[in-house]
Amino acid sequence: MNVEQMKSVLREILTRTDLTPCVVGHRGVGKTAGIIQLCRELGRRYVPLRLGQMEVGDLVGIPYREEDVMHWSRPGWWPTDIDPETVIHCDELNRAQQEDTLQAIFQFVEPPVEGKRRALHVHKLHPKHKVVVTINPPDGTYQVATLDRALIDRMVMLYVESDYSCWAAYAAARELDPGVRQFLAANRAFLASQGGPLEMDAEPTERGWEMVSILRRECRFPKELEMEIYAGIVGKEAAIAFLRWCAGNAARPVTAAELLAGGDGVWERLAAQRDDQQAVTMSDVVATLTADPALGTGEEENLVRYIDLLPRDMRFGLVKSLLRIPPVALLLSQDRYDAVVLDAIRQISAEAQ
């Protein structure tokens, strides 16, 4: 993506989520300038941390003692709860000169656990403040440290490359020298030397898929950027397979929430589902009820109606899974549902004996 596309993606992530974007790009491509411009557009304060020049004490503060208790002073760059909304830019993260500095910042770039604040040692960051990271790619042309898989896995990796059209608009706005602009218009290959490839071998993980889920739920990205964004989280192969699956499953499987609500058209969709789609719906039903087995009267009836709709072998499998959830097992054991579940319960009992 180019710098303008980077700004649009960062705007979505920083204003709608608590995730940490990491912008990867070669020197001079406009990573920092783009972030500063975005902060101005959003009306947010910009705080840069050049990690290549910092030690652990610069990040966590200096220790001091009050009687027999050790405390750490708040670093001067740390925004307080009453400060205006701030974007903290962790610049040159992979240029941290000391291993302990990189380990200290690890906690800070990690997205906060739901309901908790982002933290750095004893300091807690107000949710209105956001964090963005930038790095140069570890392609052998920069004096940078290799980031381990655990750290990469905690960030949304965004790859920014030189783009003439984007630069030309910037150059015109800044009124750069006409000769330079005209030369590059005719010789675009001289705009920038791209260097090595930017990819940092992202791989699919449970945490990565959770980040993809958050982005799909909270953010709206241009269609042409979706694959690139998700590839920076779960890898190119997984991102391509996922988006192909989404495109090929426009008539996606009914979700547990839709099933339990029983809205218009749900039963027709359920009846028309292929076995593989039905398996996805069943899996979602079991996962949803395992997390929260409380069912209202209408939801209870819709669940039983769905069980009754299934072919005999699939009905048996779903009932077997649901009986492992005590509140749901108690519900299904009611006499009024014998016509639907009794056969499956008898078969389960026979297997157990």
Secondary structure as GFF3:
##gff-version 3
##sequence-region A 1 353
A	DSSP	alpha_helix	3	16	.	.	.	ID=ss1
A	DSSP	beta_strand	21	24	.	.	.	ID=ss2
A	DSSP	alpha_helix	31	42	.	.	.	ID=ss3
A	DSSP	beta_strand	45	50	.	.	.	ID=ss4
A	DSSP	three_ten_helix	51	53	.	.	.	ID=ss5
A	DSSP	alpha_helix	56	60	.	.	.	ID=ss6
A	DSSP	beta_strand	63	66	.	.	.	ID=ss7
A	DSSP	beta_strand	69	72	.	.	.	ID=ss8
A	DSSP	beta_strand	86	91	.	.	.	ID=ss9
A	DSSP	three_ten_helix	93	95	.	.	.	ID=ss10
A	DSSP	alpha_helix	99	109	.	.	.	ID=ss11
A	DSSP	beta_strand	118	120	.	.	.	ID=ss12
A	DSSP	beta_strand	123	125	.	.	.	ID=ss13
A	DSSP	beta_strand	130	135	.	.	.	ID=ss14
A	DSSP	alpha_helix	149	152	.	.	.	ID=ss15
A	DSSP	beta_strand	156	159	.	.	.	ID=ss16
A	DSSP	alpha_helix	164	174	.	.	.	ID=ss17
A	DSSP	alpha_helix	178	186	.	.	.	ID=ss18
A	DSSP	three_ten_helix	188	190	.	.	.	ID=ss19
A	DSSP	alpha_helix	206	218	.	.	.	ID=ss20
A	DSSP	alpha_helix	223	234	.	.	.	ID=ss21
A	DSSP	alpha_helix	236	248	.	.	.	ID=ss22
A	DSSP	alpha_helix	256	261	.	.	.	ID=ss23
A	DSSP	alpha_helix	266	272	.	.	.	ID=ss24
A	DSSP	alpha_helix	275	291	.	.	.	ID=ss25
A	DSSP	alpha_helix	297	309	.	.	.	ID=ss26
A	DSSP	alpha_helix	312	322	.	.	.	ID=ss27
A	DSSP	alpha_helix	326	332	.	.	.	ID=ss28
A	DSSP	three_ten_helix	335	337	.	.	.	ID=ss29
A	DSSP	alpha_helix	338	352	.	.	.	ID=ss30
###
